[in-house]
Amino acid sequence: MTADPQQTPSGRAATAFAALHHAEEPLLLPNAWDHASARALAEQGFRAVGTTSLGVAAAAGLPDGAAATREETLRLAVALGSGPFLLSVDAEGGFSDDPDEVAEFARALYAVGAVGINLEDGLGPAARHAAKIEAVKRAVPGLFVNARTDTHWLGDGDGTLARLDAYQQAGADGVFVPGLTDPRGIEALVRRLEVPLNILYAPQGPPVARLAETGVRRISLGSLLYRRALGAALDAAAGIRAGRPPTGTTPAYDDVAGLAAPHRTPGARTSR
């Protein structure tokens, strides 16, 4: 007798993640770039954590958005998939133009514990992106597919609704429109969609409360936290060189060391 996929641990986690997109408050999804950042965010009470393709690429010295970080992305998913949070993976465009190859990558992510995948169209052919979505949903029905269009990120917004409609019809569980920050435009889009809308938070854009009022169901932080962390490190280094002690929050050594997964905890060290 075949087990019901929804009753497996992975299936229950995937169902819980999907439910967060239909809760009273929108899902605020912070994006991590390594094990420590993901665990630290989870300890701050975030039930779900995403990954940031920029953070993964920059940490490896590779270009973002160029299908160059497939193995690094999967390696991070392996490290995070068993964590105490629901994991959604930013997979760029799936690291291939072949829908079947994208589906196999999605299957690998789900196998290590990911419950969501973010797939971006890069303003490529909408039909090709829809085919990727269809292939992923056939291969891994329980994986939450967040279909991103770059019409506002890379273009002037033209064709947004047509693309999103194609992705909905292909089986996307949610759609993502980074670069769209006008509340009236967001509200108009929400009224036309059948699936939850994901918007990228922008410091100069509407605050979280205003985005919630527009009907947005998921608010991603993207690469913001990674860039802020890098900026804080540069500010601290420059300040120390100039004779100023660092300001802001500095986690203690033991607190950061404590973020390691139990099976990866190294032997005792005295150098800090």
C-alpha positions in Angstrom: 0.0 0.0 0.0 1.5 3.3 -1.0 1.8 5.9 1.7 -0.1 9.2 1.3 2.7 11.8 0.5 0.9 14.4 2.6 1.3 12.2 5.7 5.1 11.8 5.4 7.2 14.3 7.4 8.2 16.1 4.2 4.5 16.1 3.1 3.4 17.6 6.4 6.1 20.3 6.3 5.2 21.2 2.7 1.5 21.5 3.7 2.5 23.7 6.6 4.5 25.9 4.3 1.7 26.3 1.8 -0.7 27.2 4.7 1.6 30.1 5.7 0.6 31.7 2.4 -3.1 31.7 3.5 -2.7 32.8 7.1 -4.2 36.0 8.5 -0.8 37.8 8.2 1.4 37.5 5.2 4.4 35.3 5.3 7.5 37.4 6.0 10.3 35.3 4.5 13.9 36.2 5.4 16.6 34.9 3.1 19.7 33.2 4.5 23.0 32.5 2.8 24.6 29.8 5.0 23.8 27.5 7.9 24.5 30.0 10.7 22.3 32.8 9.2 19.4 30.4 8.6 19.6 29.0 12.2 19.9 32.5 13.7 16.8 33.6 11.8 14.9 30.6 12.9 15.9 31.3 16.5 14.3 34.8 16.0 11.0 33.1 15.5 10.8 32.8 11.7 9.0 29.6 10.9 10.2 29.6 7.3 13.5 30.7 5.8 14.4 31.1 2.2 17.9 31.2 0.5 19.3 34.1 -1.5 20.9 33.2 -4.8 23.1 36.3 -4.6 24.5 35.3 -1.2 25.1 31.7 -2.4 26.9 32.9 -5.5 28.9 35.7 -3.9 30.1 33.4 -1.1 31.4 31.0 -3.8 32.9 33.7 -6.0 30.5 32.9 -8.8 28.1 35.1 -10.8 24.4 35.3 -9.7 21.7 34.6 -12.2 24.0 32.7 -14.6 23.1 29.1 -13.7 26.6 28.7 -12.2 25.6 27.7 -8.6 23.6 24.5 -9.0 25.9 22.4 -6.8 26.4 25.2 -4.2 22.6 25.7 -4.0 22.0 21.9 -3.5 24.8 21.7 -1.0 23.2 24.5 1.1 19.8 22.8 0.8 21.4 19.6 2.2 22.8 21.7 5.1 19.5 23.4 5.8 16.9 20.9 4.9 16.8 19.2 8.3 16.8 22.5 10.3 14.1 23.6 12.7 12.3 25.7 10.0 10.6 25.4 6.7 13.0 25.8 3.8 12.4 27.5 0.5 15.2 27.5 -2.1 16.0 30.2 -4.6 17.0 28.2 -7.6 17.3 31.0 -10.2 15.8 29.6 -13.4 16.3 26.0 -12.3 19.9 25.9 -13.6 18.7 24.6 -17.0 16.4 25.4 -19.9 15.4 21.8 -20.0 12.1 21.3 -17.9 13.0 17.7 -17.1 16.4 18.8 -15.7 14.8 21.5 -13.6 12.3 18.9 -12.3 15.1 16.6 -11.3 16.8 19.4 -9.4 13.5 20.1 -7.7 13.1 16.5 -6.8 16.6 16.5 -5.2 15.7 19.6 -3.2 12.6 18.0 -1.8 14.5 14.8 -1.0 16.8 16.8 1.4 14.0 18.6 3.1 13.1 21.7 1.1 9.4 22.5 0.9 9.5 25.3 -1.6 11.4 26.4 -4.7 11.6 29.9 -6.3 12.0 29.8 -10.1 12.6 33.0 -12.1 11.9 33.6 -15.8 14.6 36.1 -16.4 12.3 37.6 -19.1 12.9 34.5 -21.2 10.0 32.8 -23.1 7.0 32.5 -20.8 6.1 29.2 -22.5 9.5 27.7 -21.5 9.1 28.9 -17.9 5.5 27.4 -17.8 6.9 24.1 -19.0 9.4 24.1 -16.2 6.7 24.7 -13.6 4.6 21.9 -15.1 7.5 19.5 -15.0 8.3 20.3 -11.4 4.7 19.9 -10.3 4.5 16.5 -12.0 7.7 15.3 -10.5 7.2 16.8 -7.0 3.5 17.7 -6.4 4.1 18.7 -2.8 6.8 21.2 -3.5 5.6 24.8 -3.3 6.5 26.4 -6.6 6.9 30.2 -6.4 7.0 31.4 -10.0 8.8 34.7 -10.4 8.6 37.0 -13.4 11.2 39.7 -13.9 9.0 42.1 -15.9 9.4 44.8 -13.2 12.9 43.7 -12.1 14.5 43.7 -15.5 11.8 45.6 -17.6 9.1 48.2 -17.4 6.3 45.8 -16.2 4.9 45.1 -19.6 3.3 41.7 -19.9 3.3 40.9 -16.2 -0.3 39.7 -16.0 0.0 37.5 -19.1 3.1 35.8 -17.8 1.6 35.3 -14.3 -1.6 33.8 -15.8 0.5 31.4 -17.8 2.4 30.3 -14.7 -0.8 29.9 -12.7 -2.2 27.7 -15.4 1.0 25.7 -15.4 0.4 24.9 -11.7 2.4 27.5 -9.8 1.4 27.6 -6.1 2.4 31.3 -5.9 3.8 34.1 -8.0 6.5 36.6 -7.4 6.9 40.0 -8.9 10.1 41.7 -7.6 10.5 45.3 -8.4 6.8 46.1 -8.1 6.4 48.6 -5.2 3.4 50.8 -6.1 0.6 49.8 -3.7 -2.1 50.5 -6.2 -0.4 48.4 -8.8 0.0 45.6 -6.3 -3.7 45.8 -5.3 -4.8 45.6 -8.9 -2.6 42.6 -9.5 -3.9 40.8 -6.4 -7.5 41.2 -7.7 -6.6 39.5 -10.9 -4.7 36.5 -9.4 -5.9 33.1 -8.2 -2.8 32.3 -6.2 -0.8 34.1 -3.5 1.3 37.1 -4.6 4.9 37.5 -3.4 6.5 40.9 -3.3 10.1 41.8 -2.6 10.5 44.2 0.3 12.3 47.4 -0.5 13.6 49.8 2.2 12.4 52.7 0.1 9.0 51.0 -0.7 5.9 50.3 1.4 6.4 48.9 4.9 5.3 45.4 5.7 2.0 46.6 7.2 1.1 48.5 4.0 2.0 45.5 1.8 -0.3 43.4 4.0 -3.1 45.8 3.3 -2.7 45.4 -0.4 -3.4 41.7 -0.2 0.2 40.5 -0.6 0.5 37.0 1.0 4.3 36.6 1.0 7.0 39.3 1.5 10.6 38.2 0.7 13.7 40.0 1.9 15.8 38.6 -1.0 19.5 39.5 -0.8 18.9 42.5 1.6 20.1 40.7 4.8 23.2 39.4 3.1 24.1 42.8 1.7 23.4 44.5 5.1 25.6 41.9 6.8 28.4 42.6 4.4 27.9 46.3 4.8 28.1 46.0 8.6 31.3 44.0 8.3 32.9 46.7 6.1 31.7 49.5 8.4 33.2 47.7 11.4 36.5 47.1 9.8 36.8 50.7 8.6 35.8 51.9 12.0 38.4 49.8 13.8 41.1 51.0 11.4 40.0 54.6 12.2 40.2 53.9 15.9 36.4 53.6 16.6 35.0 50.5 18.3 32.2 48.6 16.4 28.6 49.6 17.0 25.4 47.6 16.6 24.8 44.0 17.6 27.7 41.6 17.8 26.7 38.1 18.7 29.0 36.4 21.2 31.4 33.7 19.9 29.7 31.0 21.9 26.3 32.0 20.5 27.5 31.7 16.9 29.3 28.4 17.7 26.1 27.1 19.1 24.3 27.5 15.8 26.2 24.5 14.4 24.2 21.4 13.8 24.9 18.8 16.5 26.5 16.3 14.1 28.8 19.0 12.8 30.0 20.4 16.1 33.9 20.3 15.9 36.1 19.5 18.9 36.7 22.1 21.5 38.7 25.1 20.5 40.4 27.9 22.4 41.2 30.3 19.6 38.5 32.9 19.1 
